[in-house]
Amino acid sequence: MRLADRVLSYLFALAIAIAVGCGGNKANSSSDQTAARINITPSSLDLTEGSVSSISASVVNASGTALTTQPKITYSTSDPSAVTVSSSGSICAGVWDVNYVVCRTGTIPSSSVTITASADSISASIPASVHLKLDRIVLSAQGVPCVSQNESLQFTATAFNNGVDVTSAIGSFSWTLQDGTIGQISSSGLAVARTPGISNVVASASNVTSAPLAFVVCPPASIQLSEKSTGNTSFSFDKGDSTTLETSIVDTQGKAINGLSLNLSTSEPTVARVNASDVVNVTVSALSAGAFTIVASCTPKQCNNAPAGIITTPSGEITAQALGFGYPIYSNLVKGTVAGTTTASIYVTGDHYPDGHTNHQLRVYDSVTLHQQTSITLPYVPNSMVFTRQGTKAIIGSSDGSDGDAIMTFDPSTNSVTVFSGVINGDSSISKVTGKILAIAPDASKVIVSNPSIDRVFVVDVSASTAQVVIAPGIRSAAFSPDSFKAFLAGESGVYEYVTSVHKVTSSANSAVAYLPQGPAAYISGGELNAYSTCRSQAIDHQAVSLGPLITIFPSGGPVLVGVNDTSWSAFSVETGQSSCPNAIASSVSGTAAAPCQITQLVPVANGSKVFGTAVDQSCGLLNSIPAYDVSAAASTAIALSPGGTPVAGDVTLDGTQLYEGVLNGDTATLHYIDVSNSSDQLAVEVPFVPNIIAVLPK
């Protein structure tokens, strides 16, 4: 054999020997039958006197592998009068009979009993506690109102037998925090707060579970919204500009909260868009000329939820609402303006012609020239039209009762009209939603419709195509909170609230509803002026003044109410304070001025500087002007109409520079373009029907 062949043969033989050697070592490891220790399961026992349990034991080698042939294992206890063990590992919390069938109660040891398993000169032990049979476990904790995020609260369990504290005999308790998003709880009962909310804690031992005790993680109390770089809360933009707002949240103990899911609401989405990249940073982008406000809110069900009924806390029984849960928490209001001039389409319709016959036309006019762009035929006679804030659609009301009327949806992108045909719940005798459109939720999810002729109110769920109908006679006005959480309704039969259903708040007759732009309350006019809180629907402000139409505005100095009665304008400044659930807010008269006659419709300029009386009672006759109220001067003004007539409806562009007014002068109806900056009637065109429904939509 050549030398090279001999070398290769040698290397091959060596490789085989190494492989066999390695395999042999592995086999020797797994086949090691030398007893090294005993494993016992479970590692401890908690026993009630006279109860039966069991343990299992196995002998393992040094690698932890059970021996193939298990040696005989014997069991013993440190106190056979308290715990005995059968040869198979059955445990008696007392004394077994000779056949290991009957477990008789024995003594109750003062400390845990040691159970030992032995085999081949090795042994292992576990502790076993023996106690009287438990009949109840009681939880306790420090009586704090709540625990702030990332802080902890120690819960303590006490076990009883016929009123005797037997806790010291319990080996351990099993702890459960029912909602793991609220916090976590350790094996010793230490609960750590994670997210605001309420979750029950229970402790268990020996098949007995305690009554629950609430772990309360402090709810949010206030939200601060401001520009991240400067801390500013008011801005002036050009179209295309953007900035970043920052949210800061504190709880009811004054501690910071992170990670809440907030709702950002802008009063004019077509003017300014808000995008939240996370729960802290909010981008505001200027889209078109106009004025806007932004509010951040922590709104149920998305945020600050509350369990129903009475909860038991370490301090006693209380409701979640009393602790601050279950209602929206609102931020301060951020205000901005975007420079420039608005171009818009003017939507004009009405329910009748000057001679009295009904109208089905919806006309669209150019805002600069008042040239008619198109005409749409409506299936039913309109009595109202309200655009969503997003401008994607308008809801048109109808209730003339003559031709199967129903509310309609208008799409301005296609100039198409559809009739609502969803499911109606609450009254099997009603098959259609009819009436006047009173309010659309800011997020466009709900629409409130009132039909006084049949004493019904409908709340339409747009996405579900359903409508809830309730008996509510004479409802004339409604308004939603800025986060769409709640609405108040008012009219001849009283004040109602809506969250998930409609409920009466008071039976006194009222006229109009105006929600504060910050969200904590709505003002309701009538024989007197009252504010009702969002959180509890309770009256929290009162003015002994009679008002009809009412609106809220937000000029530079803060929120202002403007209303009218038969003979005068009245303005009230409002101090809301910092609480989202105030017990009281303060208002005071900031100005009054004479009104020329009974005004029935109010339209404000978006920046809050002026309010126009765009419709008046027909008993006023030929008023020949549009009444107005100058907020800063607290003065009554007017814009002359050429050639004259009585204002019947109007709307203003979002930049506040152009007012479009419907006017009736005898048998002649006209649409007017008013330049607000110089209070002049610039242009008018004739309209065949009475233009008592007008809406402006930015292009």
N, C-alpha and C positions, 0 to 999 in steps of 0.2 A: 504494500500500500504506500502510495506517495505521502510525503510529509504533509502536504496541504490537506489531503483527504483525512489523515489521522487527526489533524487539528480540528477540522470541521466536525468529525465524529465526537471528539472530546467535548466541544462546546455544546453540541446538541444534547449529549448525555448530562452535562452539567445543568442545562436549562430545565430538563425534565426532573432532575433531582431537586432543584430549587422549588419548582412548582409543586411537586409532591410534598416536599417539606412544609411549604406554606399551607397547603390544604390539610396536612396532618395536624398542624398547630390549631387551625380553626376547628377542626373536628374535636380536638382534645378540649378546647374551651367550652364548646356547647355540650360536651358529654361529661363535664366535671360534676361529679355527684357528691361533692363534699359540702356538708351543711355549713352555711356561713351565718345566716340570720333567719328570723321568722317575721314575715309580714302579716299584720292583722288589719282587717277591714270590718267596720269603720275604725277611725282613729280615736273616737270617744263615744260615750253613750250618755243619754239623758233619759232616765227611767222614772216612771211613776210607780209607787209601791204596788206590788202584786202584778205588774205588767210583765210581758214576755217579749224578748227580743232575741237577736242572734248575732254572732260574729263568725267570720271565717278566717282561717289562718293557713299559711303555706310556708314550707321551708324552702329557701332559695340558696343558690351558691353565691360566691363572691361577685359574680357578674349580674346577680339579680334574677337569674333564670331558675324557675321552680324545678326541684329535683324530680326526675322521672318517677322514681318510687318514693313516695312521701313516707317519712317515718311516722310512727305513732305520736300524736300530739296530745298532751294532757293539759287540762285547764285547772286553775286555782284562783281564789280571790283572797284579798287581804282581810275581808270581813264576811265570812260565810253566813253570819246571821242577817246580813243585809242583801248580799248578792251571791247566788250560786250558779254554777255553769255545768251543763251536761257534758258528757264525753264528746258530743258532736258539736258543741259550741252554742247550744241554746242557753239563753240568759234568763234567769228568773230574778226579778227585783224583789227578793225574799228568799224562801227556801223551797227547793224542789222536793217532791215526794221521791221515793226510791225508784220509781219508774220514769221519772222526768215527764210526768203528765200534768200534775197539778202544781201550780205555783202558789204557795201560801205566803201571805204578807209576813215580813220580818221586821227588823228594827230599821229606824231611819237614821243613817249615819250622820255624824256632824260634819264630815268632809267626804270627798270623793273616795270611792272604793277602787282599788287597783285590781284589774283582771289580768292574769298572766297566762301565756301559752308557752309550753316547754317541750323540747324534743332534742335528743342527742346532745345533751349538756348545754344547750343554748336556750334562751328564752326572750320574750318580748312582752310588753305590758301596755295597756291603755287605761285611762281613767273612766269611771262610770259614776255619775251622780244619781242619787236616789232621793226622791222627795214625795211628799204627800200628793195625792191626786189634785191637779189644778182645776179650779172652777172659773177663774178669770185672771186676765192680765190687764193691768192698768198702765197707760202711758202718761208721761209728764215731760215737760220741758220748760225752760225759762219763759215767762210770760211777756215776751216782746211782741210788738204789733206785727213785725215782719223781719225778714233777714235780707240784707242787701246782697247783690250779686257777688259771688265768690266768697262770701262769708259763711259761717257754719253755725249750727245749732245742735246741741247735744240732747238727744231723746233718751229717756230712762224708762225701763220696763220694770214693773213690780208684779210679782206673781202671788196669788192668794189661794188658800184652801180654807173654805168656811170662815173667811174673814181673817185668817192667820197668814201673815207675810212669810212665804216660803222661798223668797227670791234667792237667798243664800245657798239653797240646796239645788238651784237650777244651774246646770253646767253652762249653758249659753242660750241666747234667744236668736231666732232667725228674723232679720229685719227686711221690710219691703217698703220702698217708696213707689207708689202706684204709677206716677207719671215721671219717667226717666228724663224727659226734657226739662222738667222743673229743677231737678237736682239729682244728686246721688247720695246714698246712705251706706255707711260702712257696717261691718259685722258687729261693731260696738254701739251702733245707733247714732253715729255722728253724721248729720245731714249737711251737705254742702250745696249752697244755692248756685244755680246756673242761669235760669231764665225767669223773669217775672211770671208769677202764677201761683196756683194753689194745688197741692197734691197731698193726699192722705198717706200717713205713715201707719203701718201696723207691725206688731211684733208677735211671734208665735213660738210656742214650746209645748211639747207633749200633746200635740193635736189640739191645743187651745190657742185661739187667736184673739188679740186684743180688739177693743173698739178702736176705730180710726181716730187719729189726731192729725189735724191739718198742719202741713209745713207751708208757710206763707213766704214767698219770695217777693219782696217789696215791688209794688206796681210803679210805673212811671208817673211822675207828678207834673213835669214840665219839659217842654222841648224848646230849645233855642235854635233859631235858624238865622244865619248871617253869612255874608261873603267870607270865604275862607281866608283870603289874603289881607282883607282890611277890617272885617267885622261889620261892614256897612249893611244896612237893611233897606236901603232905597237906592235905585239905580236909574241912570239915563243911558239908553242904548241907541246905537244905530242898527239898522237892519243888517243881520249877519254877525253881530257881536255875540259873545257868550262870556259867561263867568261861572265860577264854581261856588256853590253854597255848601256850608258845613252844618250838620246837625249835632247838637249836644243834648243828651237826655239825662235827667237826674230823677231818682226815685223819691218816694215819700219821706225817706230819711236823709235826703240831700246828697246821696251817693250817686256816682256816675253809673250809667247802664250802657252796655254795648250789645250789639247784635239784634236789636229789635227790627221788625219789618214794618217800615213806615209807609204811609200813603202820602204822595205829593199831589196837591191840587192847585191848578192855576185857574184863575177866574176867566181867562181868555186864552184857550189853547191855540187859537189862530194867530195870536200876537206873540206869545212866548211859550216855548216848549220846555218841559222839565224831564230830564232823564237821570235816574239814580243809578250810578255805576255800582254802588254798594249802599249800605244803610247809613253811611256817614256823608259821602260826597254826592252832591246833586249838581248837574250841569244845567244851566239856564241858557237857552238860545233864543235870540230875537229874530222873529220871523217876518213881522209886518208892523206897520205903524199902529200905535194905540197905547193904552194903559192897561196894566194887569196887576194882580196881587197873587202871591203864592203862600200857601200854608201847608205845613207838615202835620200829619196826625198819626196817632197810634190808635187804630180803629178796629173794634171787634168785627168779624171773627178773625181777622188777620192778625190782630194784636190786642193785648189787654183783655183777654177773655175772662169770663167769670162763671163758676159753677152755680147752678140754681139752688135755691133753698138756704137753710141754715147750715153753717159749717161750724165744727168744733175745733177751736184753736187752744193752745196752751193758756190763753187768757180768758177763755170762755166762749160761749156761743155768739155768733155774729153772722151777718150776711157778707158776701163777697163785695157787694156794692158799697157797704159801709167802710170797707177796707180800701176802696179806690179802684176796684176792678169792674169791668163790664160796660164801660162807656168810653168814648173817644178822649184822647189827650191831645190838645191842640197847641201848636207852636205860636210864637209871635207871627205877625203878618209882614211879609216882605213885599215891597211895592216897587214897581218899575214902569218906565215909559220908553217907548221906541219911537224915535223921531221919524218924520216923513208924513206922507199923505196917503190915505187909504183910497183905493179904487174898489168899487163894490157893485153888486147887483142889488136892485131894489125889487122886492117881491110884494106885490099889491093884489089884494082881493077884498071881498066884502060879501055880506049876506044878501044884499038887495040892491035894486036900481032905485033912482030917485022916485020913480012912479010906484014902487012897492013890490014889483015882481022879483022873484028870487034870482040870484046870480050863481053861476057855476064856473066863472073864469078866474084863473090865476095868471096875472100878467107880470112879466119881468122887464125892468127898465134899467138902462145904463145910468150910473150915478152921476156922470158928468153932463151928458147931453139930454137925459130923460127920454132918449129914443127907446121905443118899445123893442125889446129883443125877441120876445116870443110870447105866446099865449098858450096856456095849458087848460084843458077842460077837466074840471073836477067832477067825479061821479055824484057827489052830494054837495049840498049847500054848506059852505064853510061858516063857522062862527068864531074861529080862533086859529092861529098858526104860531108855533114856537119852534125855532131851530135848536138843535142840540148845540152845546158849546163848541163841539168839534166842527160844526158846520156841515156834517156829512148827510144830514137829513132833517126834515121838518115834520112835525106831527100836526095834522090839521084836524080840528074838531068839527063835528056836525051833529045837530040835534033838532032839525026842523020838523021831523016826524012825518013827512009827507011822502017820502019815496025810499023807504028802507035804509035810512041814513046810518052811517057808522064813521068812526074816526078813520083818517087816511094817513098814509106815510108818503112824503114827497122826497124824491132823490134829485138834488140840484145838478148832479153830474150828468144825469140822463134826462132830466125833466119828466120823469115818469112818476105815476101815482099808483099806489096799491092800497087796498082796503084791509084793515085789520080783521082777521078771521080766526083768531085763536080761541082757546078754551076759556070759558067764563065760569068761575067758581063762586059759590055763595048764594046764588039765586037761580034756580032752574027755569024760572019764567022769563029770564032775560037771555037773549041769544046774540046781542050785539053791544059793543061798547059805544055809547053815544054821549055827547056832552061837549063841554068846553075844556080845552087844554089849559090847566092851571099851572103846572110845573113839570119840568123834566129834570131828573137827577143830573148833577154835573158830570157823572161818568156815563150818562145816557142809558143807564140800565133800567130805570123805572120812569113811568109817566103817570101823573095824577090827572084824572078827568072827572069833572062834576056835571051832573045833569039834574038841576033843581026841579025840573018839571016832573021827574019821577022819584025825587028824593033819594038819589043814588050817587055814590062816589065809586069810581073804578081806579084801582091801582094796577097798571099794566106792567108786566114783566116782559121787557122787549125780547131778550134772548130766548126765553122759554115760550114766547107767544101765548101767554096766559094772562088772565085778568081776574083780580079779586074784587068782588063787588060787595059793598056794605050800604046799609041804610044810614044816610047822613043828610038830612034836609037842609037845603039852602046854603051849601058850601060855595063860597065865592072866591076864595084865595088860598094859595098853598105855596110853600117854599121849602127847599131841601137845604140841609147843612152842606158846607163846602166839600165834605168828604163823602157825600151821598149816604151817610149813615142813618139819618133821621129826617122826617119831614113833619111840619106842622100844617094843619088845615084849619080854616076858620070860616064862619058864616053865621047864618041866622040861628042854627041849632047849637052853636057852641064852638069850642076848640077841640080838635082831635090831633093825635100823634100817630105817626106811622114809622115802624122799624121793620117788623116782619108782618104785622097786621095793624088794622086801624082801631084805635081805642079813644074814647072820649076823655078829655082832660077836665073840661068845665062846660057847663050848660049856658053860660051867658053869651048873648049874641055879640058877634064881632065882625069886623069889616075886611081887614087885610093882614097878611103875614109878610114880614121882612126879616130874613136871617142875617145876623151879624157875620161879616166876612171872615172873622177869626174862628167862628164855629161854636162857642160855648152856649149861645142863647139865640132865641128868635123873639122879635118884638111883634106884638099883635095889637092892632088898633080896633077901635069901636067906640062905645060910650066912654071908655077909658083906655089908657095905654099900659100894657103889661108886657114884661119880658118873661119867657119861660125857658128854663135851663134844658140843655140837650141831655144832660146826664140823668136828671130825675123828673123832668117835665113839671117842675114846680115854678110858681111865680116868684121871681127874684128881683123884680123892679116894678114900680108902679108910678104912673103919672095921671092925675085927675084931669085929663084933657080928652075931648072928643075929637077923633080923627077918622077920615075915610081912607083913601088911598095912602100907602106908606111905602117908602123904600129906604134902603141903607146905602150909604156911599162911604168912601174912604179918602177924603182929602188929606192934605199934608199933616193936619193936626191930629188925626185919629178918626175913629168911626163916628159917623153922624147919621141920625135919622131925619128924614124930611117927610112930612105929611101935610095934608090939607083937610080942612073942613069946608063948610059952605062959604065961609067969608075970609079965611086967612090961611097963610102958610105958617107952619111951625117947624122949627129945627131943634134937635136935641143932640148935644155932644154926649158920648157914652164912654165911661171908664170901666173897662172889663176886668181890670186886675190881672194877676198872673195865673189864677186857678182855672183849670179846664172844667171843674165842677163847682162853680161858685155858689155860695149860699145867698149872695146878693151882689148886684152890680149897680153902679150909680149912673144916672142920666140927669142932665140939667138943660134947661132951655138955653139955646145959643142964639136964637133969633126968631123973630116973627115979622110977618108983613101981610098986608091986605091982599086977598085974592080977588080977581074980578068977578068970579062966579064959581059955580060948583064944578070942580075939576074931577074927571073920572079916570084919567090915565096919566101916570108919571113916568118920564123917561130921563135918566140922568146922563150927563156926560161922564165918560169912563174915568176921568181923573178927579171926579167929585166936585168940580167947580160950579156946575150949574145943574138945575133940574127943570125940565120942560113939562108943562101941562099940555100934553099932546092930544087930549080929548076932553071935551067939556059936555055938560048936560045940554041937551038941545033946547031947554028952556032959556038958556043964555041968549038965544037969538043970534043975530049976526055980530059976533064978537069982533071980527075983522083983525084978530091978532092971536098970537100963540103966547099964553101966559108962561112966565119963567120965574125962577127964584135963584138969585145970586147968593151962593153959600157964604163966601167970605164977607160980602157986604151986608148980608142978612136983609136983602132988599128984593121987592117984587119988581120984575121988569116984564117986557113984552116985545115980541117981534111982529111988526105989522105985516099983514097979508095983502098981497096985491092980486086981484082988485078987491079982495075982501072975502068974508065968509066965516064959517064956524069950523074950528079944527075937530076932526073926528078920529084920527089915529096918527101915530108917527113913530119914527125910530131914528137913531143917530149912529153915525159911523164910529168905529172903535177908536179912531184918533180924535174924536170929538169936534171935528171941523165942519161936518155936514149933517144937517137935519133934513129928513124927508117927511113931509107932512101931507096927509089927506085932508081935503077941505070940501065942505058942502056949502054951496051958495044958491039957495032956492033949488032949481032943478039941474043945476050945473055942479058936477063933481070934478075936482082937479087934484093933481099931485104936484107938490111944490118942493123945490130944492132950495134950502135955506143955508146961507153961509153963516156959520155960528160965530166966526171971528169978528164980523162986523154987524151981526144981527140983521142981515138983509135978505129979502126974498129975491133970489136970483132968477128963478125960472119956474114955469108952471106949464103943465100939459093937461088936457081934458081926459077924464076917465069915464067910461059909460056907466059904471056902477058906483055906488057909494064906497070909497076906499077906506073902510073902517078897520082893515087889517093890513098892517105894513110891517115888513121885516127887512133889515139890511144884512147882507151877507158879503164879507170880503171876498174879492176875486183871488 
